[in-house]
Amino acid sequence: MMGAVLLSEFATEIVVPVCAVIGIAFSLVQWLLVSRVKLNPERHASGNSNKNGYSDYLIEEEEGLNDPSVVTKCADIQSAISEGATSFLFTEYQYVGIFMVAFAILIFLFLGSVEGFSSKSQPCTYDKEKTCKPALATAIFSTISFLLGAITSVLSGFLGMKIATYANARTTLEARKGVGKAFIVAVRSGAVMGFLLAANGLLVLFVAINLFKLYYGDDWEGLFEAITGYGLGGSSMALFGRVGGGIYTKAADVGADLVGKVERNIPEDDPRNPAVIADNVGDNVGDIAGMGSDLFGSYAESSCAALVVASISSFGINHEFTAMLYPLLISSVGILVCLITTLFATDFFEIKAVKEIEPALKKQLIISTVLMTVGIAIVTWVGVPSSFTIYNFGDQKVVKNWQLFLCVGVGLWAGLIIGFVTEYYTSNAYSPVQDVADSCRTGAATNVIFGLALGYKSVIIPIFAIAICIFVSFSFAAMYGIAVAALGMLSTIATGLAIDAYGPISDNAGGIAEMAGMSHHIRERTDALDAAGNTTAAIGKGFAIGSAALVSLALFGAFVSRAAISTVDVLTPKVFIGLIVGAMLPYWFSAMTMKSVGSAALKMVEEVRRQFNTIPGLMEGRAKPDYATCVKISTDASIKEMIPPGALVMLTPLIVGTFFGVETLAGVLAGALVSGVQIAISASNTGGAWDNAKKYIEAGASEHARTLGPKGSDPHKAAVIGDTVGDPLKDTSGPSLNILIKLMAVESLVFAPFFATHGGLLFKIF
């Protein structure tokens, strides 16, 4: 025994679920607070005083516009958006459900065939002296955990979407009382999603580990190998959610913008535009449901990667349960830290002016990171022995607990750095976006050139941050270090998701204000909330990509250990062909998703044009457009188009592993990781910068911006074209790539036992 742990096993069994339950309870409280904003027109007690001592009066009253029909309109629009989103997700989940069942059967057959479906105990993979449970058990339990992960992932996406469509109109109505009130509603509803997701992910994983333990007993190696299915389930659902949702939202967005803003010169969310409901539905299914599943996938996989490596290290060999659950303890503390952080935004400080919005959201990141650093120190001190060993490609490496603390800490702070660099390149408060806006003077071509250059340049610092993070954590604690560094980056997931979900909610709020015909004051406020939301969405994508890089490297390490490869040598032809093909996959995948958006947008543009040309009185506002057809076009296109990219990602590891063997597969994983991260960062930052350059010109907040505007000017039209080009980059290809990287790695890990025994058929023949 190298040193006892301060936190007993019994305490660990209590701490983890209690923190998860606190997280769920907190999100329910936030939801109750949001639901206090009423969506029915009668006036409530008008003399309610707020903390400044005077009552909240509505701007509308000064202008004599306080008209109950506005509230009714908001409620109608909200229910249309909510219905559209729900029906799309149900359609999507039907298709995904079929896939889920098929893939679960595949997992069972592949893993069960490793020992020819025998139910006898086998010698362990890493320690031949001991006997472990049969491969058949791993097959059954991997399948169960795959289904658990998939269901949790789908559920977290769906709940997030429900909350967002519940909060959007409420944010619009609160905007009448001032920008601070609207901000609080948007942040609170974001927090509901963030905390539900973090707590659910933790609770399901914890319960699964404890239930599997009843069968596995002392065979922790087999137990945690079966748990990896949880990460695979989470990410495979996220892939379809991200790709399907991304195609949906962008087909509608591009169609609405091209015909509405460029051809017909009507504002962004004008109710005369037939694609406007589909556009607002898209924000919820792509940015909220997709993002939720995506970050849940990252979280599940980094936990699984850490647990797999730990199970073959001293924690697993000596059966130290508390130290074994270190990844879950980090997440538990993360929930508590994020809870305090959220209160800073909603209760401790009040926002009074527009310019305080972005700083408040940035403070969320800083506060959660600083508090979390303290939290990690405490967890590492009480939950890990002072010295222990970590499995490092065949031998055990001695690690001290302060080194482990540094691994998690470096991941946490790298996440913050990536977040801030992303913000610098995508926020219209800084020079990069202003330069892009300025280039619109000479038309769309220069705008596109400047935007692409900005995206490529924005990759430099995040990559250095990831590189330093990898070097430090690997030097200290081998692959386990990298897995916990990824967990460190994701430990503040509740706050990260809250400010990320805030974006689409305020975007929808602006759309509802425009459609309900509210005054331009209100629209200015929701636009200010939305511009900050674009930046926070970009920060959220930065986190997702950074953590994906670390997670997939950790999974890669676990895969290499499990497949019994001692070294991956780039100079062997087997590995090199894998490397170069792997690096090509993100391009192939991006090509598929971009083309899908393009062809779906084409159908949308034709439909919107047809309605403007054939419905009499539509432009004058006398007739209502046919929203349902546009919603249907988006739904059909995205369901049909999400299958090929999904198949590419899911089948590649199976085909490569079966026919070319584990070494080539290791090459493919490394290649996809290296090229995917670059494309993902540059794509999402380019798109975010173009979007905010357009918003910068539209808002006309500075002297410089006013020389480029107003809406409808030539520079503005050039900016709209840039934004339209960037849409599929930032919301479809970019964010889906981080799932490609993680998913191939976690899938290879789950199927590693099969590949190690039966893989490489082609090389065996020759």
C-alpha positions in Angstrom: 0.0 0.0 0.0 1.5 3.3 -1.0 -0.5 5.7 1.1 -4.0 5.8 2.4 -6.7 8.1 1.0 -8.4 10.6 3.4 -11.8 10.2 1.8 -13.3 6.7 2.7 -15.1 4.5 0.2 -18.4 5.1 2.0 -18.0 8.9 1.8 -17.3 8.7 -2.0 -20.4 6.6 -2.5 -22.4 9.5 -0.8 -20.5 12.6 -2.2 -20.9 11.8 -5.9 -24.7 11.1 -6.0 -25.4 13.9 -3.6 -23.6 16.5 -5.8 -25.5 15.2 -8.8 -28.8 15.5 -7.0 -27.9 19.1 -5.9 -27.2 19.9 -9.5 -30.6 18.6 -10.6 -32.3 20.4 -7.8 -30.6 23.7 -8.7 -31.6 23.4 -12.3 -35.2 22.8 -11.2 -35.1 25.9 -9.0 -33.8 28.0 -11.9 -36.5 26.6 -14.1 -39.2 27.6 -11.5 -37.7 31.2 -11.5 -37.9 31.4 -15.3 -41.5 30.1 -15.3 -42.5 33.1 -13.1 -42.4 35.2 -16.3 -46.0 34.8 -17.4 -47.0 34.4 -21.1 -50.6 35.5 -20.7 -51.6 39.1 -21.3 -53.5 40.1 -18.1 -51.5 42.6 -16.0 -50.4 41.3 -12.6 -50.0 43.4 -9.4 -48.4 46.4 -11.0 -46.8 47.7 -7.8 -44.0 45.2 -7.5 -40.8 46.9 -6.4 -37.5 45.6 -7.6 -34.2 45.9 -5.7 -33.7 49.5 -6.7 -36.9 50.4 -4.9 -39.0 51.6 -7.8 -41.5 49.4 -9.7 -40.7 47.9 -13.0 -42.6 49.9 -15.6 -42.6 48.9 -19.2 -41.2 51.1 -21.9 -44.3 50.3 -24.0 -46.3 52.3 -21.4 -44.4 55.4 -22.0 -45.0 55.0 -25.7 -48.6 54.1 -25.2 -47.9 50.7 -26.8 -48.6 48.3 -23.9 -50.8 46.2 -25.9 -51.9 42.7 -24.7 -51.9 41.4 -28.3 -48.0 41.6 -28.3 -47.9 39.1 -25.4 -50.4 36.8 -27.2 -48.3 37.0 -30.4 -45.2 36.1 -28.5 -46.9 33.1 -27.0 -48.1 31.9 -30.4 -44.7 32.3 -32.0 -43.1 30.4 -29.1 -45.5 27.5 -29.4 -44.9 27.3 -33.2 -41.1 27.2 -32.6 -41.5 24.6 -29.8 -43.8 22.4 -31.9 -41.4 22.6 -34.9 -38.4 21.6 -32.7 -40.2 18.8 -30.9 -41.5 17.2 -34.1 -38.1 17.4 -35.8 -36.4 15.8 -32.8 -39.0 13.0 -32.7 -38.5 12.3 -36.4 -34.7 12.4 -35.9 -34.8 10.1 -32.9 -36.9 7.5 -34.7 -34.2 7.1 -37.3 -31.4 7.3 -34.7 -33.3 4.7 -32.6 -33.2 2.2 -35.4 -29.5 2.8 -35.8 -28.9 2.5 -32.0 -30.5 -0.9 -31.8 -28.6 -2.1 -34.9 -25.3 -0.8 -33.5 -25.9 -2.3 -30.1 -26.4 -5.8 -31.8 -23.1 -5.2 -33.7 -21.2 -4.4 -30.5 -22.6 -7.6 -28.9 -21.6 -9.8 -31.9 -18.2 -8.3 -32.4 -17.1 -8.4 -28.7 -18.8 -11.7 -28.0 -17.0 -13.4 -30.9 -13.6 -12.5 -29.3 -13.6 -15.8 -27.3 -16.1 -17.5 -29.5 -19.0 -16.7 -27.2 -17.7 -18.9 -24.4 -19.0 -18.1 -20.9 -15.9 -19.5 -19.1 -13.6 -17.2 -17.1 -10.5 -16.1 -19.0 -7.0 -15.0 -17.8 -6.8 -11.2 -17.5 -5.4 -9.1 -20.4 -2.8 -7.3 -18.4 -2.1 -9.8 -15.6 -2.2 -13.4 -16.8 -2.0 -14.8 -13.3 -5.5 -13.7 -12.4 -8.7 -14.8 -13.9 -11.2 -12.3 -15.2 -14.8 -12.5 -16.4 -15.4 -13.9 -19.9 -15.5 -11.7 -23.1 -19.2 -12.5 -23.4 -19.8 -10.6 -20.2 -17.9 -7.6 -21.5 -20.0 -7.8 -24.7 -23.3 -7.8 -22.8 -22.3 -5.0 -20.4 -20.7 -2.9 -23.2 -24.0 -3.1 -25.1 -25.9 -2.1 -22.0 -23.7 0.9 -21.3 -23.8 1.9 -24.9 -27.6 2.1 -24.7 -27.4 3.9 -21.4 -25.0 6.5 -22.9 -27.1 6.9 -26.0 -30.3 7.4 -24.1 -28.7 9.9 -21.7 -27.3 11.8 -24.6 -30.6 12.0 -26.4 -32.4 13.0 -23.2 -30.0 15.8 -22.4 -30.3 17.2 -25.9 -34.1 17.0 -25.8 -34.5 18.5 -22.4 -32.1 21.4 -23.4 -34.3 22.1 -26.4 -37.5 22.0 -24.3 -36.0 24.5 -21.9 -34.7 26.8 -24.6 -38.1 27.0 -26.4 -39.7 27.6 -23.1 -37.5 30.5 -22.2 -37.1 32.3 -25.6 -40.4 34.3 -25.5 -40.0 34.9 -21.8 -36.7 36.6 -22.5 -38.4 38.8 -25.1 -41.1 39.9 -22.7 -38.5 40.6 -20.0 -36.6 42.8 -22.4 -39.4 45.3 -22.1 -38.3 46.0 -18.5 -34.7 46.4 -19.4 -31.7 44.6 -20.7 -30.6 43.3 -17.2 -33.9 41.4 -16.7 -33.8 39.7 -20.1 -30.2 38.7 -19.5 -31.1 37.0 -16.2 -33.8 35.0 -17.8 -31.5 33.8 -20.6 -28.7 32.9 -18.3 -31.0 31.1 -15.9 -32.6 29.0 -18.6 -29.1 28.2 -19.9 -28.1 27.1 -16.4 -31.1 24.7 -16.3 -29.7 22.9 -19.3 -26.1 23.0 -18.1 -26.8 21.6 -14.7 -29.3 19.0 -15.8 -26.8 17.7 -18.3 -23.7 17.7 -16.0 -25.7 16.1 -13.1 -27.5 13.5 -15.3 -24.3 12.4 -17.0 -22.6 12.0 -13.6 -25.5 10.2 -11.9 -26.1 7.7 -14.7 -22.4 6.9 -14.9 -22.1 6.5 -11.1 -25.2 4.2 -10.9 -23.9 2.1 -13.9 -20.5 1.6 -12.3 -22.2 0.4 -9.0 -24.6 -1.9 -10.7 -21.9 -3.5 -12.9 -19.8 -4.0 -9.8 -22.4 -6.4 -8.5 -21.6 -8.8 -11.3 -17.9 -8.0 -11.9 -16.8 -8.0 -8.2 -13.1 -7.7 -8.1 -12.5 -7.8 -11.9 -12.2 -4.0 -12.3 -10.4 -4.3 -15.5 -13.4 -5.9 -17.2 -15.8 -3.6 -15.4 -14.3 -0.4 -16.7 -13.7 -1.8 -20.1 -17.5 -2.5 -20.3 -18.1 1.1 -19.1 -16.4 2.6 -22.2 -19.6 1.8 -24.1 -21.2 4.7 -22.2 -18.9 7.2 -24.0 -19.5 5.5 -27.3 -23.3 5.8 -26.9 -23.1 9.4 -25.8 -21.0 10.5 -28.8 -22.7 8.5 -31.5 -26.0 10.1 -30.7 -24.3 13.5 -30.5 -22.9 13.0 -34.0 -26.4 12.6 -35.5 -27.8 15.4 -33.3 -25.0 17.7 -34.4 -25.0 16.9 -38.1 -28.8 16.6 -38.4 -29.4 19.7 -36.4 -26.7 21.6 -38.1 -28.0 20.9 -41.6 -31.5 21.8 -40.5 -30.6 25.1 -38.9 -28.3 26.2 -41.7 -30.6 25.3 -44.6 -33.3 27.5 -43.0 -30.8 30.3 -42.1 -29.1 30.5 -45.5 -32.5 30.3 -47.3 -34.0 33.0 -45.1 -31.0 35.3 -45.4 -30.5 35.1 -49.1 -34.0 35.7 -50.2 -35.1 37.9 -47.3 -32.2 40.2 -46.7 -30.3 40.2 -50.0 -33.1 40.0 -52.5 -36.1 41.5 -50.8 -34.4 43.9 -48.4 -36.5 42.9 -45.4 -35.1 42.6 -41.8 -33.6 39.4 -40.4 -36.6 37.9 -38.6 -39.4 39.5 -40.5 -42.7 37.6 -40.1 -43.3 37.9 -43.9 -40.3 35.6 -44.5 -41.6 32.0 -44.9 -38.4 30.5 -43.6 -38.3 32.4 -40.4 -40.0 29.8 -38.1 -37.7 27.1 -39.5 -34.7 29.3 -38.9 -35.7 29.8 -35.2 -36.5 26.1 -34.8 -33.0 25.4 -36.2 -31.3 27.4 -33.5 -32.8 25.1 -30.9 -32.2 21.7 -32.6 -28.7 22.5 -33.8 -27.1 24.8 -31.3 -29.0 23.5 -28.2 -29.8 19.9 -28.7 -26.7 19.2 -30.7 -24.4 21.1 -28.4 -25.9 19.4 -25.4 -25.3 15.9 -26.7 -21.8 16.9 -28.0 -20.5 18.1 -24.6 -22.2 15.2 -22.8 -20.3 12.9 -25.2 -17.0 14.6 -24.4 -17.7 14.4 -20.7 -18.7 10.7 -20.8 -15.6 9.8 -22.9 -13.0 11.6 -20.9 -14.5 10.0 -17.7 -14.3 6.6 -19.5 -10.8 7.1 -20.8 -9.6 8.0 -17.3 -11.4 5.1 -15.7 -10.0 2.5 -18.2 -6.4 3.7 -17.6 -6.9 3.8 -13.8 -8.3 0.3 -13.7 -4.9 -1.2 -14.9 -2.9 1.2 -12.6 -2.3 0.9 -8.9 -5.9 2.2 -8.1 -7.4 -0.7 -10.0 -4.9 -3.3 -8.9 -5.2 -2.4 -5.2 -8.9 -1.8 -5.5 -8.9 1.7 -4.1 -12.4 2.8 -4.9 -12.1 6.4 -3.9 -9.0 7.0 -6.0 -10.6 5.0 -8.8 -13.6 7.4 -8.9 -11.3 10.5 -8.9 -12.7 11.6 -12.4 -16.3 11.5 -10.9 -15.2 13.4 -7.9 -13.8 16.2 -10.1 -17.1 16.4 -11.9 -19.0 16.5 -8.6 -17.0 19.4 -7.3 -17.4 21.0 -10.7 -21.2 21.0 -10.2 -20.9 22.8 -6.9 -18.4 25.3 -8.3 -20.6 26.1 -11.3 -23.6 26.6 -8.9 -21.8 29.3 -7.1 -20.6 30.8 -10.4 -24.1 31.0 -11.8 -25.3 32.9 -8.7 -22.7 35.6 -9.5 -24.5 36.3 -12.9 -28.1 36.1 -11.7 -28.1 37.2 -8.1 -25.0 38.9 -6.8 -24.5 41.5 -9.5 -27.0 43.3 -11.7 -26.5 44.3 -15.3 -27.8 47.8 -16.1 -26.2 48.6 -19.4 -25.7 46.9 -22.7 -21.9 47.1 -22.5 -21.9 45.0 -19.3 -23.3 41.9 -21.0 -20.1 40.4 -22.5 -17.9 41.2 -19.4 -20.5 39.4 -17.2 -20.4 36.3 -19.4 -16.6 36.4 -19.4 -16.5 36.7 -15.7 -18.5 33.5 -15.5 -15.6 31.7 -17.1 -13.0 33.3 -15.0 -14.8 32.8 -11.7 -15.6 29.2 -12.4 -12.0 28.5 -13.4 -10.5 30.1 -10.3 -12.9 28.4 -7.9 -12.4 25.1 -9.7 -8.6 25.3 -9.3 -9.2 25.3 -5.5 -11.8 22.6 -5.9 -9.4 20.3 -7.7 -6.7 20.9 -5.1 -9.1 19.7 -2.4 -10.3 16.7 -4.3 -6.8 15.6 -5.2 -5.7 16.0 -1.5 -8.5 14.0 0.0 -9.3 11.6 -2.9 -5.9 10.3 -4.1 -3.0 8.7 -2.2 0.2 10.8 -1.9 2.0 8.5 -4.3 0.7 5.9 -6.7 1.5 4.2 -10.0 -0.1 4.8 -13.5 0.1 2.3 -16.3 2.3 3.7 -19.1 2.5 1.4 -22.2 3.6 -1.7 -20.4 5.2 -0.5 -17.2 4.0 1.3 -14.1 5.0 5.0 -13.7 5.2 6.4 -10.1 3.1 9.6 -9.8 2.7 12.0 -6.8 -0.6 13.6 -6.0 0.6 17.2 -6.7 1.5 16.1 -10.2 -2.0 14.8 -10.8 -3.4 18.2 -9.5 -1.2 20.0 -12.1 -2.5 17.7 -14.9 -6.1 18.6 -14.2 -5.2 22.3 -13.5 -3.3 22.7 -16.8 -6.3 21.3 -18.7 -8.7 23.7 -16.9 -6.6 26.8 -17.6 -5.9 25.7 -21.2 -9.7 25.6 -21.7 -9.9 29.2 -20.4 -7.1 30.3 -22.7 -8.8 28.7 -25.7 -12.0 30.4 -24.7 -10.5 33.8 -24.5 -8.6 33.5 -27.8 -11.8 32.4 -29.5 -13.5 35.4 -28.0 -10.8 37.8 -29.2 -11.1 36.5 -32.8 -14.9 36.4 -32.9 -16.2 39.3 -30.8 -16.8 42.6 -32.6 -15.3 44.5 -29.7 -11.8 43.6 -31.0 -9.8 44.5 -34.1 -9.9 41.1 -35.9 -13.6 41.2 -36.5 -13.5 45.0 -37.1 -10.9 44.5 -39.9 -13.2 41.9 -41.5 -16.1 44.3 -41.3 -13.9 47.0 -42.8 -13.0 44.7 -45.8 -16.7 44.7 -46.7 -16.2 48.1 -48.3 -14.7 46.5 -51.4 -17.3 43.8 -51.6 -17.9 40.2 -50.6 -14.7 38.7 -52.1 -12.3 40.7 -49.8 -14.6 39.9 -46.8 -14.3 36.2 -47.6 -10.5 36.4 -47.9 -10.1 38.3 -44.6 -12.5 36.0 -42.8 -10.6 32.8 -44.0 -7.3 34.4 -43.0 -8.7 35.2 -39.5 -9.9 31.6 -39.0 -6.5 30.1 -40.0 -4.7 32.6 -37.7 -7.0 31.9 -34.8 -5.7 28.3 -34.7 -2.2 29.2 -33.6 -2.6 29.9 -29.9 -5.2 27.2 -29.1 -2.9 24.6 -30.7 0.0 25.8 -28.6 -2.2 25.7 -25.5 -3.3 22.1 -26.3 0.3 21.1 -27.0 1.7 22.5 -23.7 -1.2 20.8 -21.9 -0.5 17.5 -23.5 3.2 17.7 -22.8 2.8 18.6 -19.2 0.1 16.1 -18.4 1.8 13.3 -20.3 5.2 13.9 -18.6 3.6 13.8 -15.2 1.0 11.0 -15.4 1.2 9.4 -18.8 -2.2 8.8 -20.6 -4.1 9.1 -17.3 -2.8 12.7 -17.1 -4.2 13.5 -20.5 -7.6 12.0 -19.6 -7.8 14.0 -16.4 -6.6 17.2 -18.2 -9.6 16.7 -20.6 -11.8 16.3 -17.5 -10.3 19.5 -16.1 -11.2 21.4 -19.2 -14.8 19.9 -18.9 -15.1 20.2 -15.2 -16.9 23.6 -15.5 -19.2 22.1 -18.1 -22.3 23.4 -16.4 -21.2 27.0 -16.6 -19.8 26.5 -20.1 -23.1 25.0 -21.3 -25.1 27.7 -19.6 -23.4 30.6 -21.4 -23.4 28.5 -24.6 -27.2 27.9 -24.5 -27.6 31.5 -23.6 -26.7 32.4 -27.3 -29.5 30.6 -29.1 -32.0 31.6 -26.5 -31.3 35.3 -27.0 -31.1 34.8 -30.7 -34.6 33.4 -30.6 -35.7 36.2 -28.3 -34.7 38.7 -31.0 -36.5 36.8 -33.6 -39.7 36.7 -31.5 -39.5 40.5 -30.9 -39.2 41.1 -34.6 -42.1 38.8 -35.5 -44.4 40.1 -32.8 -43.8 43.6 -34.1 -42.3 45.1 -30.9 -40.6 48.5 -30.9 -37.1 49.0 -32.1 -35.9 49.6 -28.5 -36.6 46.0 -27.6 -35.0 44.7 -30.8 -31.8 46.7 -30.0 -31.7 45.1 -26.5 -32.2 41.6 -27.8 -29.6 42.3 -30.5 -27.1 43.3 -27.9 -27.8 40.1 -26.0 -27.5 38.1 -29.2 -24.2 39.6 -30.3 -22.7 38.5 -26.9 -24.4 35.2 -27.4 -22.6 34.7 -30.7 -19.3 35.1 -28.9 -20.2 32.8 -26.1 -21.3 30.2 -28.6 -17.9 30.4 -30.2 -16.3 30.1 -26.8 -18.4 27.0 -26.2 -17.3 25.5 -29.5 -13.7 26.3 -28.6 -14.1 24.3 -25.3 -15.7 21.5 -27.2 -12.9 21.3 -29.7 -10.1 21.7 -27.2 -11.6 19.0 -24.9 -12.2 16.8 -27.9 -8.5 16.9 -28.9 -7.5 15.9 -25.3 -10.2 13.3 -25.0 -9.4 11.6 -28.2 -5.7 11.5 -27.4 -6.5 9.9 -24.0 -8.8 7.4 -25.7 -6.1 6.7 -28.3 -3.7 5.9 -25.4 -6.3 3.6 -23.8 -6.8 1.9 -27.2 -3.1 1.4 -27.8 -2.8 -0.2 -24.4 -5.8 -2.4 -24.9 -4.8 -3.5 -28.3 -1.4 -4.5 -27.0 0.6 -2.3 -29.3 3.9 -1.4 -27.7 4.8 1.5 -30.0 3.2 3.2 -32.9 6.0 3.7 -35.4 5.2 6.3 -38.0 7.9 4.9 -40.3 6.2 1.6 -40.8 4.1 1.6 -44.0 1.1 0.2 -42.2 1.0 3.1 -39.8 1.9 5.8 -42.3 -0.9 4.9 -44.8 -3.3 5.1 -41.8 -1.9 8.5 -40.8 -2.4 10.1 -44.2 -5.8 8.6 -44.8 -6.9 9.6 -41.3 -5.8 13.2 -42.0 -8.0 13.2 -45.1 -11.2 12.0 -43.2 -12.1 15.4 -41.7 -12.0 16.9 -45.2 -14.2 14.2 -46.6 -16.6 14.6 -43.7 -16.7 18.4 -44.1 -17.3 18.1 -47.8 -20.3 15.9 -47.1 -21.8 18.2 -44.4 -21.2 21.5 -46.4 -22.7 20.0 -49.6 -25.7 18.8 -47.6 -26.3 22.4 -46.3 -25.8 23.8 -49.8 -28.3 21.4 -51.4 -30.9 21.8 -48.6 -30.5 25.6 -48.7 -31.1 25.5 -52.5 -34.5 23.8 -52.0 -35.3 26.4 -49.2 -34.4 29.4 -51.4 -36.6 28.1 -54.2 -39.5 27.6 -51.8 -39.1 31.1 -50.3 -38.9 32.7 -53.7 -42.0 30.7 -54.8 -44.0 32.0 -51.9 -43.0 35.6 -52.4 -43.9 35.4 -56.1 -47.1 33.4 -55.9 -48.8 34.4 -52.6 -50.6 37.7 -53.3 -50.1 40.5 -50.7 -47.3 38.6 -48.8 -44.7 41.5 -49.2 -47.4 44.0 -48.1 -48.1 42.0 -45.0 -51.7 41.3 -45.9 -51.3 37.5 -46.3 -49.5 35.0 -44.1 -46.7 32.9 -45.5 -46.8 29.1 -45.4 -44.2 28.4 -42.6 -45.0 24.6 -42.4 -43.6 23.8 -45.9 -40.3 25.4 -45.0 -40.1 23.5 -41.7 -40.8 20.3 -43.7 -38.0 21.0 -46.3 -35.5 21.5 -43.5 -36.6 18.4 -41.6 -36.6 16.1 -44.7 -33.2 17.4 -45.9 -31.5 17.0 -42.6 -32.8 13.5 -41.9 -31.8 12.3 -45.3 -28.4 14.0 -45.3 -27.2 13.1 -41.8 -26.9 9.4 -42.7 -23.8 9.4 -45.1 -21.5 11.5 -42.8 -22.7 9.5 -39.8 -21.9 6.2 -41.7 -18.5 7.5 -42.7 -17.5 8.1 -39.1 -19.1 5.0 -37.6 -17.8 2.5 -40.2 -14.2 3.8 -40.7 -12.8 2.3 -37.5 -14.7 -1.0 -38.0 -13.5 -1.4 -41.6 -9.9 -0.3 -40.9 -9.6 -2.4 -37.7 -11.1 -5.5 -39.3 -9.2 -5.5 -42.6 -6.0 -3.6 -41.8 -5.5 -4.2 -38.1 -4.8 -2.2 -35.0 -1.6 -0.5 -36.2 -3.1 1.1 -39.3 -6.1 2.0 -37.1 -3.8 3.8 -34.7 -2.4 5.7 -37.6 -5.9 6.7 -38.8 -6.9 7.9 -35.3 -3.7 10.0 -35.0 -4.2 11.5 -38.5 -7.8 12.4 -37.9 -7.0 14.0 -34.6 -4.2 16.1 -36.0 -6.0 17.5 -39.0 -9.5 17.6 -37.5 -8.6 19.9 -34.7 -7.2 22.5 -37.1 -10.2 22.5 -39.4 -12.6 22.6 -36.6 -11.1 25.6 -34.8 -10.6 27.6 -38.1 -14.1 26.8 -39.4 -16.0 27.8 -36.3 -14.0 31.0 -35.8 -14.2 32.1 -39.4 -18.0 31.6 -39.3 -18.3 33.4 -35.9 -16.2 36.3 -37.1 -18.3 36.8 -40.3 -21.5 36.7 -38.3 -20.3 39.3 -35.8 -18.8 41.5 -38.6 -22.4 41.6 -40.0 -23.8 42.4 -36.6 -21.1 45.1 -36.1 -22.3 46.9 -39.3 -26.0 46.5 -38.4 -25.6 47.8 -34.8 -23.8 50.9 -36.0 -22.5 51.4 -32.5 -19.2 53.2 -33.4 -18.2 55.9 -35.9 -16.4 53.3 -38.0 -19.4 51.0 -38.1 -21.7 53.9 -39.2 -19.5 54.6 -42.2 -20.1 51.0 -43.3 -23.9 50.8 -42.6 -26.9 51.2 -42.5 -28.7 47.9 -43.3 -29.1 47.4 -47.0 -25.9 49.3 -47.9 -23.3 47.6 -50.2 -20.9 46.8 -47.4 -23.8 45.4 -45.4 -24.8 43.1 -48.3 -21.2 41.9 -48.6 -21.2 41.2 -44.8 -24.4 39.2 -45.2 -22.8 37.1 -48.0 -19.8 36.4 -45.7 -22.2 35.4 -42.9 -24.1 33.1 -45.2 -20.8 31.4 -46.3 -19.7 31.1 -42.7 -23.0 29.5 -41.5 -22.3 25.9 -42.5 -18.7 26.3 -41.4 -19.5 27.5 -37.9 -22.6 25.5 -37.2 -22.4 22.3 -39.2 -18.9 21.2 -40.3 -16.8 22.8 -37.5 -18.7 21.5 -34.4 -19.3 18.1 -36.0 -15.6 17.5 -36.5 -14.8 17.3 -32.8 -17.3 14.5 -32.6 -15.6 12.8 -35.5 -12.3 12.9 -33.7 -13.7 11.6 -30.4 -16.1 9.1 -31.8 -13.6 7.2 -33.9 -11.3 7.0 -30.9 -13.9 5.7 -28.5 -15.3 3.3 -31.0 -11.8 1.8 -31.6 -11.4 1.5 -27.8 -14.7 -0.4 -27.4 -13.9 -2.8 -30.3 -10.2 -3.1 -29.4 -10.5 -6.7 -28.0 -12.0 -7.8 -31.3 -9.4 -6.0 -33.5 -6.6 -7.3 -31.4 -7.7 -11.0 -31.8 -9.3 -11.0 -35.3 -8.2 -7.8 -37.0 -5.9 -7.2 -39.9 -7.4 -9.8 -42.3 -5.7 -8.4 -45.4 -2.2 -8.5 -43.9 -2.9 -12.0 -42.6 -3.7 -13.3 -46.2 -0.5 -12.0 -47.7 
